[in-house]
Amino acid sequence: MKTEDQINHMYDTILEIGLCTFEELELVTCINGFNEKAMNDIVYAREGYQTLGQYLEYLNEQGLH
């Protein structure tokens, strides 16, 4: 289980890389809670990766992040 600081970092990272808009992220976390699962669900819905870490690894491999 991730700490609140780690969840905040996931939240900020999702916004920084443009995975979704602030409004979309707020809507998802308002409905599903501010937790690791909600963050990873956004990644899965947008890009098909199971976790934010997997998606960031892909971006790094491609030289995109």
PDB file with SEQRES, HELIX, SHEET and CRYST1 records, atoms N, CA, C and O in Angstrom:
SEQRES   1 A   65  MET LYS THR GLU ASP GLN ILE ASN HIS MET TYR ASP THR          
SEQRES   2 A   65  ILE LEU GLU ILE GLY LEU CYS THR PHE GLU GLU LEU GLU          
SEQRES   3 A   65  LEU VAL THR CYS ILE ASN GLY PHE ASN GLU LYS ALA MET          
SEQRES   4 A   65  ASN ASP ILE VAL TYR ALA ARG GLU GLY TYR GLN THR LEU          
SEQRES   5 A   65  GLY GLN TYR LEU GLU TYR LEU ASN GLU GLN GLY LEU HIS          
HELIX    1 AA1 GLU A    4  GLU A   16  1                                  13    
HELIX    2 AA2 PHE A   22  ASN A   32  1                                  11    
HELIX    3 AA3 GLU A   36  GLU A   47  1                                  12    
HELIX    4 AA4 LEU A   52  GLU A   61  1                                  10    
CRYST1    1.000    1.000    1.000  90.00  90.00  90.00 P 1           1          
ATOM      1  N   MET A   1       0.850  -1.178   0.000  1.00  0.00           N  
ATOM      2  CA  MET A   1       0.000   0.000   0.000  1.00  0.00           C  
ATOM      3  C   MET A   1       0.898   1.244   0.000  1.00  0.00           C  
ATOM      4  O   MET A   1       1.876   1.324   0.743  1.00  0.00           O  
ATOM      5  N   LYS A   2       0.552   2.175  -0.823  1.00  0.00           N  
ATOM      6  CA  LYS A   2       1.334   3.404  -0.950  1.00  0.00           C  
ATOM      7  C   LYS A   2       0.946   4.406   0.130  1.00  0.00           C  
ATOM      8  O   LYS A   2      -0.188   4.419   0.610  1.00  0.00           O  
ATOM      9  N   THR A   3       1.912   5.245   0.500  1.00  0.00           N  
ATOM     10  CA  THR A   3       1.652   6.309   1.470  1.00  0.00           C  
ATOM     11  C   THR A   3       0.935   7.460   0.763  1.00  0.00           C  
ATOM     12  O   THR A   3       0.844   7.492  -0.464  1.00  0.00           O  
ATOM     13  N   GLU A   4       0.441   8.377   1.540  1.00  0.00           N  
ATOM     14  CA  GLU A   4      -0.240   9.536   0.969  1.00  0.00           C  
ATOM     15  C   GLU A   4       0.721  10.358   0.104  1.00  0.00           C  
ATOM     16  O   GLU A   4       0.328  10.877  -0.941  1.00  0.00           O  
ATOM     17  N   ASP A   5       1.978  10.475   0.538  1.00  0.00           N  
ATOM     18  CA  ASP A   5       2.968  11.199  -0.272  1.00  0.00           C  
ATOM     19  C   ASP A   5       3.192  10.521  -1.614  1.00  0.00           C  
ATOM     20  O   ASP A   5       3.353  11.192  -2.633  1.00  0.00           O  
ATOM     21  N   GLN A   6       3.204   9.199  -1.620  1.00  0.00           N  
ATOM     22  CA  GLN A   6       3.391   8.465  -2.870  1.00  0.00           C  
ATOM     23  C   GLN A   6       2.184   8.638  -3.791  1.00  0.00           C  
ATOM     24  O   GLN A   6       2.337   8.768  -5.005  1.00  0.00           O  
ATOM     25  N   ILE A   7       0.995   8.640  -3.215  1.00  0.00           N  
ATOM     26  CA  ILE A   7      -0.224   8.866  -4.014  1.00  0.00           C  
ATOM     27  C   ILE A   7      -0.211  10.285  -4.575  1.00  0.00           C  
ATOM     28  O   ILE A   7      -0.562  10.496  -5.736  1.00  0.00           O  
ATOM     29  N   ASN A   8       0.189  11.257  -3.759  1.00  0.00           N  
ATOM     30  CA  ASN A   8       0.294  12.634  -4.245  1.00  0.00           C  
ATOM     31  C   ASN A   8       1.275  12.722  -5.410  1.00  0.00           C  
ATOM     32  O   ASN A   8       1.036  13.444  -6.378  1.00  0.00           O  
ATOM     33  N   HIS A   9       2.379  11.984  -5.311  1.00  0.00           N  
ATOM     34  CA  HIS A   9       3.373  11.974  -6.388  1.00  0.00           C  
ATOM     35  C   HIS A   9       2.782  11.357  -7.658  1.00  0.00           C  
ATOM     36  O   HIS A   9       3.017  11.859  -8.757  1.00  0.00           O  
ATOM     37  N   MET A  10       2.025  10.284  -7.514  1.00  0.00           N  
ATOM     38  CA  MET A  10       1.360   9.668  -8.673  1.00  0.00           C  
ATOM     39  C   MET A  10       0.402  10.676  -9.316  1.00  0.00           C  
ATOM     40  O   MET A  10       0.372  10.828 -10.537  1.00  0.00           O  
ATOM     41  N   TYR A  11      -0.366  11.348  -8.489  1.00  0.00           N  
ATOM     42  CA  TYR A  11      -1.333  12.350  -8.948  1.00  0.00           C  
ATOM     43  C   TYR A  11      -0.611  13.429  -9.753  1.00  0.00           C  
ATOM     44  O   TYR A  11      -1.013  13.756 -10.869  1.00  0.00           O  
ATOM     45  N   ASP A  12       0.450  13.971  -9.180  1.00  0.00           N  
ATOM     46  CA  ASP A  12       1.218  15.027  -9.854  1.00  0.00           C  
ATOM     47  C   ASP A  12       1.840  14.526 -11.153  1.00  0.00           C  
ATOM     48  O   ASP A  12       1.856  15.244 -12.152  1.00  0.00           O  
ATOM     49  N   THR A  13       2.347  13.307 -11.141  1.00  0.00           N  
ATOM     50  CA  THR A  13       2.980  12.739 -12.332  1.00  0.00           C  
ATOM     51  C   THR A  13       1.963  12.560 -13.449  1.00  0.00           C  
ATOM     52  O   THR A  13       2.250  12.869 -14.606  1.00  0.00           O  
ATOM     53  N   ILE A  14       0.795  12.070 -13.118  1.00  0.00           N  
ATOM     54  CA  ILE A  14      -0.260  11.887 -14.130  1.00  0.00           C  
ATOM     55  C   ILE A  14      -0.577  13.224 -14.794  1.00  0.00           C  
ATOM     56  O   ILE A  14      -0.753  13.290 -16.011  1.00  0.00           O  
ATOM     57  N   LEU A  15      -0.649  14.275 -14.005  1.00  0.00           N  
ATOM     58  CA  LEU A  15      -0.906  15.602 -14.577  1.00  0.00           C  
ATOM     59  C   LEU A  15       0.285  16.104 -15.388  1.00  0.00           C  
ATOM     60  O   LEU A  15       0.102  16.656 -16.473  1.00  0.00           O  
ATOM     61  N   GLU A  16       1.498  15.921 -14.879  1.00  0.00           N  
ATOM     62  CA  GLU A  16       2.705  16.414 -15.556  1.00  0.00           C  
ATOM     63  C   GLU A  16       2.888  15.791 -16.928  1.00  0.00           C  
ATOM     64  O   GLU A  16       3.291  16.476 -17.868  1.00  0.00           O  
ATOM     65  N   ILE A  17       2.602  14.517 -17.057  1.00  0.00           N  
ATOM     66  CA  ILE A  17       2.808  13.852 -18.346  1.00  0.00           C  
ATOM     67  C   ILE A  17       1.587  13.974 -19.255  1.00  0.00           C  
ATOM     68  O   ILE A  17       1.595  13.487 -20.386  1.00  0.00           O  
ATOM     69  N   GLY A  18       0.547  14.622 -18.758  1.00  0.00           N  
ATOM     70  CA  GLY A  18      -0.625  14.884 -19.585  1.00  0.00           C  
ATOM     71  C   GLY A  18      -1.489  13.666 -19.858  1.00  0.00           C  
ATOM     72  O   GLY A  18      -2.151  13.579 -20.893  1.00  0.00           O  
ATOM     73  N   LEU A  19      -1.477  12.733 -18.930  1.00  0.00           N  
ATOM     74  CA  LEU A  19      -2.263  11.521 -19.102  1.00  0.00           C  
ATOM     75  C   LEU A  19      -3.762  11.813 -19.059  1.00  0.00           C  
ATOM     76  O   LEU A  19      -4.554  11.138 -19.716  1.00  0.00           O  
ATOM     77  N   CYS A  20      -4.132  12.807 -18.294  1.00  0.00           N  
ATOM     78  CA  CYS A  20      -5.516  13.271 -18.264  1.00  0.00           C  
ATOM     79  C   CYS A  20      -5.520  14.711 -17.754  1.00  0.00           C  
ATOM     80  O   CYS A  20      -4.496  15.228 -17.307  1.00  0.00           O  
ATOM     81  N   THR A  21      -6.651  15.328 -17.827  1.00  0.00           N  
ATOM     82  CA  THR A  21      -6.761  16.709 -17.348  1.00  0.00           C  
ATOM     83  C   THR A  21      -6.982  16.721 -15.838  1.00  0.00           C  
ATOM     84  O   THR A  21      -7.337  15.709 -15.234  1.00  0.00           O  
ATOM     85  N   PHE A  22      -6.765  17.880 -15.254  1.00  0.00           N  
ATOM     86  CA  PHE A  22      -7.017  18.067 -13.827  1.00  0.00           C  
ATOM     87  C   PHE A  22      -8.465  17.711 -13.497  1.00  0.00           C  
ATOM     88  O   PHE A  22      -8.734  17.032 -12.507  1.00  0.00           O  
ATOM     89  N   GLU A  23      -9.386  18.171 -14.327  1.00  0.00           N  
ATOM     90  CA  GLU A  23     -10.803  17.927 -14.077  1.00  0.00           C  
ATOM     91  C   GLU A  23     -11.129  16.434 -14.124  1.00  0.00           C  
ATOM     92  O   GLU A  23     -11.898  15.940 -13.299  1.00  0.00           O  
ATOM     93  N   GLU A  24     -10.548  15.717 -15.087  1.00  0.00           N  
ATOM     94  CA  GLU A  24     -10.774  14.275 -15.174  1.00  0.00           C  
ATOM     95  C   GLU A  24     -10.216  13.556 -13.950  1.00  0.00           C  
ATOM     96  O   GLU A  24     -10.858  12.669 -13.388  1.00  0.00           O  
ATOM     97  N   LEU A  25      -9.027  13.950 -13.554  1.00  0.00           N  
ATOM     98  CA  LEU A  25      -8.393  13.338 -12.391  1.00  0.00           C  
ATOM     99  C   LEU A  25      -9.192  13.607 -11.126  1.00  0.00           C  
ATOM    100  O   LEU A  25      -9.367  12.716 -10.296  1.00  0.00           O  
ATOM    101  N   GLU A  26      -9.674  14.823 -10.980  1.00  0.00           N  
ATOM    102  CA  GLU A  26     -10.507  15.159  -9.826  1.00  0.00           C  
ATOM    103  C   GLU A  26     -11.803  14.354  -9.825  1.00  0.00           C  
ATOM    104  O   GLU A  26     -12.243  13.899  -8.769  1.00  0.00           O  
ATOM    105  N   LEU A  27     -12.415  14.172 -10.983  1.00  0.00           N  
ATOM    106  CA  LEU A  27     -13.655  13.405 -11.076  1.00  0.00           C  
ATOM    107  C   LEU A  27     -13.426  11.950 -10.674  1.00  0.00           C  
ATOM    108  O   LEU A  27     -14.193  11.393  -9.889  1.00  0.00           O  
ATOM    109  N   VAL A  28     -12.378  11.339 -11.209  1.00  0.00           N  
ATOM    110  CA  VAL A  28     -12.094   9.941 -10.889  1.00  0.00           C  
ATOM    111  C   VAL A  28     -11.801   9.771  -9.405  1.00  0.00           C  
ATOM    112  O   VAL A  28     -12.317   8.848  -8.775  1.00  0.00           O  
ATOM    113  N   THR A  29     -10.975  10.655  -8.837  1.00  0.00           N  
ATOM    114  CA  THR A  29     -10.640  10.501  -7.426  1.00  0.00           C  
ATOM    115  C   THR A  29     -11.828  10.843  -6.520  1.00  0.00           C  
ATOM    116  O   THR A  29     -11.940  10.313  -5.414  1.00  0.00           O  
ATOM    117  N   CYS A  30     -12.696  11.709  -6.980  1.00  0.00           N  
ATOM    118  CA  CYS A  30     -13.899  12.023  -6.199  1.00  0.00           C  
ATOM    119  C   CYS A  30     -14.831  10.807  -6.155  1.00  0.00           C  
ATOM    120  O   CYS A  30     -15.449  10.527  -5.128  1.00  0.00           O  
ATOM    121  N   ILE A  31     -14.924  10.099  -7.263  1.00  0.00           N  
ATOM    122  CA  ILE A  31     -15.811   8.930  -7.335  1.00  0.00           C  
ATOM    123  C   ILE A  31     -15.167   7.702  -6.699  1.00  0.00           C  
ATOM    124  O   ILE A  31     -15.807   6.998  -5.917  1.00  0.00           O  
ATOM    125  N   ASN A  32     -13.897   7.442  -7.034  1.00  0.00           N  
ATOM    126  CA  ASN A  32     -13.243   6.192  -6.636  1.00  0.00           C  
ATOM    127  C   ASN A  32     -12.327   6.311  -5.430  1.00  0.00           C  
ATOM    128  O   ASN A  32     -11.828   5.302  -4.932  1.00  0.00           O  
ATOM    129  N   GLY A  33     -12.099   7.523  -4.956  1.00  0.00           N  
ATOM    130  CA  GLY A  33     -11.218   7.734  -3.825  1.00  0.00           C  
ATOM    131  C   GLY A  33      -9.821   8.127  -4.267  1.00  0.00           C  
ATOM    132  O   GLY A  33      -9.416   7.890  -5.405  1.00  0.00           O  
ATOM    133  N   PHE A  34      -9.103   8.726  -3.347  1.00  0.00           N  
ATOM    134  CA  PHE A  34      -7.740   9.188  -3.606  1.00  0.00           C  
ATOM    135  C   PHE A  34      -6.797   8.076  -3.170  1.00  0.00           C  
ATOM    136  O   PHE A  34      -6.288   8.071  -2.049  1.00  0.00           O  
ATOM    137  N   ASN A  35      -6.574   7.126  -4.091  1.00  0.00           N  
ATOM    138  CA  ASN A  35      -5.785   5.955  -3.739  1.00  0.00           C  
ATOM    139  C   ASN A  35      -5.023   5.433  -4.962  1.00  0.00           C  
ATOM    140  O   ASN A  35      -5.229   5.892  -6.086  1.00  0.00           O  
ATOM    141  N   GLU A  36      -4.150   4.478  -4.715  1.00  0.00           N  
ATOM    142  CA  GLU A  36      -3.299   3.919  -5.770  1.00  0.00           C  
ATOM    143  C   GLU A  36      -4.135   3.273  -6.877  1.00  0.00           C  
ATOM    144  O   GLU A  36      -3.829   3.438  -8.057  1.00  0.00           O  
ATOM    145  N   LYS A  37      -5.165   2.554  -6.512  1.00  0.00           N  
ATOM    146  CA  LYS A  37      -5.995   1.887  -7.514  1.00  0.00           C  
ATOM    147  C   LYS A  37      -6.619   2.887  -8.477  1.00  0.00           C  
ATOM    148  O   LYS A  37      -6.632   2.660  -9.686  1.00  0.00           O  
ATOM    149  N   ALA A  38      -7.132   3.983  -7.953  1.00  0.00           N  
ATOM    150  CA  ALA A  38      -7.743   4.998  -8.815  1.00  0.00           C  
ATOM    151  C   ALA A  38      -6.720   5.566  -9.791  1.00  0.00           C  
ATOM    152  O   ALA A  38      -7.028   5.774 -10.964  1.00  0.00           O  
ATOM    153  N   MET A  39      -5.502   5.818  -9.308  1.00  0.00           N  
ATOM    154  CA  MET A  39      -4.446   6.354 -10.186  1.00  0.00           C  
ATOM    155  C   MET A  39      -4.087   5.351 -11.278  1.00  0.00           C  
ATOM    156  O   MET A  39      -3.948   5.712 -12.446  1.00  0.00           O  
ATOM    157  N   ASN A  40      -3.941   4.091 -10.885  1.00  0.00           N  
ATOM    158  CA  ASN A  40      -3.600   3.071 -11.867  1.00  0.00           C  
ATOM    159  C   ASN A  40      -4.751   2.787 -12.826  1.00  0.00           C  
ATOM    160  O   ASN A  40      -4.519   2.426 -13.980  1.00  0.00           O  
ATOM    161  N   ASP A  41      -5.977   2.945 -12.366  1.00  0.00           N  
ATOM    162  CA  ASP A  41      -7.135   2.788 -13.256  1.00  0.00           C  
ATOM    163  C   ASP A  41      -7.120   3.833 -14.365  1.00  0.00           C  
ATOM    164  O   ASP A  41      -7.494   3.538 -15.500  1.00  0.00           O  
ATOM    165  N   ILE A  42      -6.696   5.037 -14.048  1.00  0.00           N  
ATOM    166  CA  ILE A  42      -6.587   6.094 -15.054  1.00  0.00           C  
ATOM    167  C   ILE A  42      -5.551   5.698 -16.107  1.00  0.00           C  
ATOM    168  O   ILE A  42      -5.784   5.843 -17.307  1.00  0.00           O  
ATOM    169  N   VAL A  43      -4.410   5.200 -15.644  1.00  0.00           N  
ATOM    170  CA  VAL A  43      -3.351   4.764 -16.559  1.00  0.00           C  
ATOM    171  C   VAL A  43      -3.873   3.654 -17.464  1.00  0.00           C  
ATOM    172  O   VAL A  43      -3.640   3.670 -18.672  1.00  0.00           O  
ATOM    173  N   TYR A  44      -4.574   2.697 -16.882  1.00  0.00           N  
ATOM    174  CA  TYR A  44      -5.088   1.574 -17.660  1.00  0.00           C  
ATOM    175  C   TYR A  44      -6.130   2.048 -18.690  1.00  0.00           C  
ATOM    176  O   TYR A  44      -6.106   1.626 -19.846  1.00  0.00           O  
ATOM    177  N   ALA A  45      -7.018   2.906 -18.264  1.00  0.00           N  
ATOM    178  CA  ALA A  45      -8.063   3.380 -19.176  1.00  0.00           C  
ATOM    179  C   ALA A  45      -7.490   4.176 -20.344  1.00  0.00           C  
ATOM    180  O   ALA A  45      -7.996   4.089 -21.463  1.00  0.00           O  
ATOM    181  N   ARG A  46      -6.448   4.942 -20.092  1.00  0.00           N  
ATOM    182  CA  ARG A  46      -5.857   5.792 -21.124  1.00  0.00           C  
ATOM    183  C   ARG A  46      -4.834   5.084 -22.001  1.00  0.00           C  
ATOM    184  O   ARG A  46      -4.786   5.296 -23.213  1.00  0.00           O  
ATOM    185  N   GLU A  47      -4.007   4.230 -21.372  1.00  0.00           N  
ATOM    186  CA  GLU A  47      -2.855   3.680 -22.099  1.00  0.00           C  
ATOM    187  C   GLU A  47      -2.755   2.158 -22.100  1.00  0.00           C  
ATOM    188  O   GLU A  47      -1.955   1.594 -22.846  1.00  0.00           O  
ATOM    189  N   GLY A  48      -3.550   1.491 -21.279  1.00  0.00           N  
ATOM    190  CA  GLY A  48      -3.539   0.038 -21.266  1.00  0.00           C  
ATOM    191  C   GLY A  48      -2.466  -0.593 -20.398  1.00  0.00           C  
ATOM    192  O   GLY A  48      -2.309  -1.814 -20.411  1.00  0.00           O  
ATOM    193  N   TYR A  49      -1.732   0.200 -19.652  1.00  0.00           N  
ATOM    194  CA  TYR A  49      -0.729  -0.326 -18.729  1.00  0.00           C  
ATOM    195  C   TYR A  49      -1.376  -0.528 -17.364  1.00  0.00           C  
ATOM    196  O   TYR A  49      -2.247   0.243 -16.962  1.00  0.00           O  
ATOM    197  N   GLN A  50      -0.945  -1.570 -16.653  1.00  0.00           N  
ATOM    198  CA  GLN A  50      -1.540  -1.901 -15.357  1.00  0.00           C  
ATOM    199  C   GLN A  50      -1.195  -0.896 -14.264  1.00  0.00           C  
ATOM    200  O   GLN A  50      -1.993  -0.660 -13.358  1.00  0.00           O  
ATOM    201  N   THR A  51       0.007  -0.300 -14.353  1.00  0.00           N  
ATOM    202  CA  THR A  51       0.432   0.630 -13.309  1.00  0.00           C  
ATOM    203  C   THR A  51       1.090   1.862 -13.928  1.00  0.00           C  
ATOM    204  O   THR A  51       1.537   1.839 -15.075  1.00  0.00           O  
ATOM    205  N   LEU A  52       1.138   2.917 -13.152  1.00  0.00           N  
ATOM    206  CA  LEU A  52       1.829   4.122 -13.583  1.00  0.00           C  
ATOM    207  C   LEU A  52       3.308   3.826 -13.773  1.00  0.00           C  
ATOM    208  O   LEU A  52       3.928   4.339 -14.705  1.00  0.00           O  
ATOM    209  N   GLY A  53       3.879   3.006 -12.905  1.00  0.00           N  
ATOM    210  CA  GLY A  53       5.283   2.637 -13.021  1.00  0.00           C  
ATOM    211  C   GLY A  53       5.595   1.964 -14.348  1.00  0.00           C  
ATOM    212  O   GLY A  53       6.615   2.265 -14.969  1.00  0.00           O  
ATOM    213  N   GLN A  54       4.737   1.065 -14.786  1.00  0.00           N  
ATOM    214  CA  GLN A  54       4.928   0.399 -16.080  1.00  0.00           C  
ATOM    215  C   GLN A  54       4.882   1.409 -17.223  1.00  0.00           C  
ATOM    216  O   GLN A  54       5.689   1.348 -18.150  1.00  0.00           O  
ATOM    217  N   TYR A  55       3.941   2.326 -17.147  1.00  0.00           N  
ATOM    218  CA  TYR A  55       3.809   3.319 -18.208  1.00  0.00           C  
ATOM    219  C   TYR A  55       5.018   4.252 -18.236  1.00  0.00           C  
ATOM    220  O   TYR A  55       5.509   4.597 -19.311  1.00  0.00           O  
ATOM    221  N   LEU A  56       5.497   4.660 -17.072  1.00  0.00           N  
ATOM    222  CA  LEU A  56       6.675   5.524 -17.016  1.00  0.00           C  
ATOM    223  C   LEU A  56       7.907   4.794 -17.540  1.00  0.00           C  
ATOM    224  O   LEU A  56       8.758   5.400 -18.191  1.00  0.00           O  
ATOM    225  N   GLU A  57       8.005   3.504 -17.260  1.00  0.00           N  
ATOM    226  CA  GLU A  57       9.113   2.708 -17.788  1.00  0.00           C  
ATOM    227  C   GLU A  57       9.073   2.694 -19.315  1.00  0.00           C  
ATOM    228  O   GLU A  57      10.104   2.849 -19.970  1.00  0.00           O  
ATOM    229  N   TYR A  58       7.880   2.506 -19.876  1.00  0.00           N  
ATOM    230  CA  TYR A  58       7.717   2.550 -21.323  1.00  0.00           C  
ATOM    231  C   TYR A  58       8.148   3.913 -21.883  1.00  0.00           C  
ATOM    232  O   TYR A  58       8.875   3.982 -22.874  1.00  0.00           O  
ATOM    233  N   LEU A  59       7.695   4.982 -21.246  1.00  0.00           N  
ATOM    234  CA  LEU A  59       8.058   6.320 -21.716  1.00  0.00           C  
ATOM    235  C   LEU A  59       9.571   6.522 -21.663  1.00  0.00           C  
ATOM    236  O   LEU A  59      10.155   7.097 -22.582  1.00  0.00           O  
ATOM    237  N   ASN A  60      10.199   6.053 -20.596  1.00  0.00           N  
ATOM    238  CA  ASN A  60      11.647   6.187 -20.467  1.00  0.00           C  
ATOM    239  C   ASN A  60      12.384   5.402 -21.555  1.00  0.00           C  
ATOM    240  O   ASN A  60      13.369   5.880 -22.118  1.00  0.00           O  
ATOM    241  N   GLU A  61      11.899   4.200 -21.840  1.00  0.00           N  
ATOM    242  CA  GLU A  61      12.501   3.382 -22.893  1.00  0.00           C  
ATOM    243  C   GLU A  61      12.403   4.065 -24.251  1.00  0.00           C  
ATOM    244  O   GLU A  61      13.297   3.932 -25.087  1.00  0.00           O  
ATOM    245  N   GLN A  62      11.319   4.791 -24.464  1.00  0.00           N  
ATOM    246  CA  GLN A  62      11.090   5.478 -25.727  1.00  0.00           C  
ATOM    247  C   GLN A  62      11.755   6.852 -25.757  1.00  0.00           C  
ATOM    248  O   GLN A  62      11.730   7.538 -26.779  1.00  0.00           O  
ATOM    249  N   GLY A  63      12.346   7.249 -24.639  1.00  0.00           N  
ATOM    250  CA  GLY A  63      12.965   8.566 -24.546  1.00  0.00           C  
ATOM    251  C   GLY A  63      11.970   9.701 -24.490  1.00  0.00           C  
ATOM    252  O   GLY A  63      12.274  10.833 -24.866  1.00  0.00           O  
ATOM    253  N   LEU A  64      10.770   9.386 -24.013  1.00  0.00           N  
ATOM    254  CA  LEU A  64       9.693  10.372 -23.987  1.00  0.00           C  
ATOM    255  C   LEU A  64       9.472  10.999 -22.609  1.00  0.00           C  
ATOM    256  O   LEU A  64       8.660  11.912 -22.462  1.00  0.00           O  
ATOM    257  N   HIS A  65      10.185  10.512 -21.617  1.00  0.00           N  
ATOM    258  CA  HIS A  65      10.021  11.085 -20.275  1.00  0.00           C  
ATOM    259  C   HIS A  65      11.338  11.095 -19.553  1.00  0.00           C  
ATOM    260  O   HIS A  65      11.410  11.539 -18.407  1.00  0.00           O  
TER     261      HIS A  65                                                      
END                                                                             
